[in-house]
Amino acid sequence: MNYLLLFLAVAIGYFVALFLKKKELRNMEVFLAFSGAFLLSITVFELLPHVFETPSKSIGVYIMLGILLQIFLEFFSKGAEHGHVHLHAEHKHFPWILFLSLGIHAFLEGFPISEDNNLLLAIIIHKIPVAIILSFFFITAGYKRTTTLLFLFFFALLTPLGSYLASNYEGIHKYETQLTAVVIGIFLHVSTTILFESSKNHKFNLSKMTAVILAVILAYFI
């Protein structure tokens, strides 16, 4: 069921994008702010305490590796993980660079999902607005529908695949703490970037601030 929900998050994003108008895209900033704050809160409230159950300086190294990895991936994705998509209308071929960078991010974020945390909900909330914005720009840039659907289909599969492999293969499971620490670094970078970029001139309006506060409270009490 978890795998299906992760897949459906991207599918929902695509169908919303089909009926979205450009001026309505601005409203996504509040949803992005909520998703960034919720993902950051789950990371801080649940994932960080888990990896530091056995204190180790090496955990900090893995977290930093995750941050650096995400910075490297965003060099190619141009920030699509947090709602920035830069596609050129003159290039209608399959955007492999964007797919590979987003795919690695999506694959890794599935690793820490378990029954012991609420990361599944956080990733679903994170994926929906990203999928909406990604789909919207694919559509408006004039990409073929087959290209758009292929991209989104395989993108939607990667997080469930990462979660499945982490749960069912001992070779991956025995490095659970280290992999979770890497993903924490990824989440810290992505979520804080969303919060900074969702504010104009680094100033939050009331609706965005309310969304952030609600996200933090919700993440704490679930």
Secondary structure, 3 states (H helix, E strand, C coil): CHHHHHHHHHHHHHHHHHCCCHHHHHHHHHHHHHHHHHHHHHHHHHHHHHHCCCCCHHHHHHHHHHHHHHHHHHHHHCCHHHCCCCCCCCCCCCCHHHHHHHHHHHHHHCCCCCCCCCHHHHHHHHHHHHHHHHHHHHHHCCCCHHHHHHHHHHHHHHHHHHHHHHHHCHHHHCCHHHHHHHHHHHHHHHHHHHHHHCCECCECCHHHHHHHHHHHHHHHHC
